[in-house]
Amino acid sequence: NKINAGNEEEVLALLQDVYPADDEPALQEKLTRLIFAAEVMGHLSVQTEQS
């Protein structure tokens, strides 16, 4: 996981603000999806710059 623990905790706290009804596993799942999306977008932007 490229995101360090400090950032992950910050993002979790933000997600808790946005989704106050969600429990920890639901928030973790959202965080995992966000990380995956960020990595995919990162790869796409890198490919775009190279072409």
Short mmCIF file of the C-alpha atoms (twelve columns), coordinates in Angstrom:
data_MODEL
# 
_entry.id   MODEL 
# 
loop_
_atom_site.group_PDB 
_atom_site.id 
_atom_site.type_symbol 
_atom_site.label_atom_id 
_atom_site.label_alt_id 
_atom_site.label_comp_id 
_atom_site.label_asym_id 
_atom_site.label_seq_id 
_atom_site.Cartn_x 
_atom_site.Cartn_y 
_atom_site.Cartn_z 
_atom_site.pdbx_PDB_model_num 
ATOM 1  C CA . ASN A 1  0.000   0.000  0.000   1 
ATOM 2  C CA . LYS A 2  1.634   3.217  -1.196  1 
ATOM 3  C CA . ILE A 3  -0.405  5.491  1.067   1 
ATOM 4  C CA . ASN A 4  1.280   5.783  4.459   1 
ATOM 5  C CA . ALA A 5  -0.604  5.099  7.690   1 
ATOM 6  C CA . GLY A 6  -0.922  8.779  8.613   1 
ATOM 7  C CA . ASN A 7  -2.653  9.637  5.350   1 
ATOM 8  C CA . GLU A 8  -4.858  6.553  5.602   1 
ATOM 9  C CA . GLU A 9  -6.076  7.629  9.040   1 
ATOM 10 C CA . GLU A 10 -6.778  11.131 7.741   1 
ATOM 11 C CA . VAL A 11 -8.772  9.760  4.810   1 
ATOM 12 C CA . LEU A 12 -10.683 7.419  7.136   1 
ATOM 13 C CA . ALA A 13 -11.572 10.396 9.320   1 
ATOM 14 C CA . LEU A 14 -12.798 12.299 6.259   1 
ATOM 15 C CA . LEU A 15 -14.868 9.306  5.163   1 
ATOM 16 C CA . GLN A 16 -16.383 9.101  8.642   1 
ATOM 17 C CA . ASP A 17 -17.462 12.744 8.287   1 
ATOM 18 C CA . VAL A 18 -19.040 12.058 4.889   1 
ATOM 19 C CA . TYR A 19 -20.570 8.688  5.821   1 
ATOM 20 C CA . PRO A 20 -21.339 8.936  9.559   1 
ATOM 21 C CA . ALA A 21 -23.712 5.934  9.392   1 
ATOM 22 C CA . ASP A 22 -21.015 3.571  8.077   1 
ATOM 23 C CA . ASP A 23 -19.192 1.193  10.385  1 
ATOM 24 C CA . GLU A 24 -15.434 0.616  10.230  1 
ATOM 25 C CA . PRO A 25 -15.508 -2.255 7.663   1 
ATOM 26 C CA . ALA A 26 -17.685 -0.208 5.307   1 
ATOM 27 C CA . LEU A 27 -15.318 2.762  5.621   1 
ATOM 28 C CA . GLN A 28 -12.302 0.502  5.037   1 
ATOM 29 C CA . GLU A 29 -13.958 -0.849 1.894   1 
ATOM 30 C CA . LYS A 30 -14.527 2.691  0.590   1 
ATOM 31 C CA . LEU A 31 -10.915 3.558  1.411   1 
ATOM 32 C CA . THR A 32 -9.674  0.467  -0.455  1 
ATOM 33 C CA . ARG A 33 -11.744 1.421  -3.493  1 
ATOM 34 C CA . LEU A 34 -10.440 5.002  -3.361  1 
ATOM 35 C CA . ILE A 35 -6.836  3.765  -3.218  1 
ATOM 36 C CA . PHE A 36 -7.468  1.411  -6.140  1 
ATOM 37 C CA . ALA A 37 -9.111  4.201  -8.152  1 
ATOM 38 C CA . ALA A 38 -6.245  6.575  -7.355  1 
ATOM 39 C CA . GLU A 39 -3.680  4.007  -8.521  1 
ATOM 40 C CA . VAL A 40 -5.611  3.357  -11.744 1 
ATOM 41 C CA . MET A 41 -5.898  7.096  -12.408 1 
ATOM 42 C CA . GLY A 42 -2.199  7.466  -11.640 1 
ATOM 43 C CA . HIS A 43 -1.305  4.782  -14.180 1 
ATOM 44 C CA . LEU A 44 -3.596  6.383  -16.768 1 
ATOM 45 C CA . SER A 45 -2.039  9.821  -16.287 1 
ATOM 46 C CA . VAL A 46 1.475   8.350  -16.532 1 
ATOM 47 C CA . GLN A 47 0.563   6.590  -19.803 1 
ATOM 48 C CA . THR A 48 -0.954  9.797  -21.178 1 
ATOM 49 C CA . GLU A 49 2.233   11.740 -20.475 1 
ATOM 50 C CA . GLN A 50 4.377   9.098  -22.197 1 
ATOM 51 C CA . SER A 51 2.349   8.920  -25.436 1 
# 
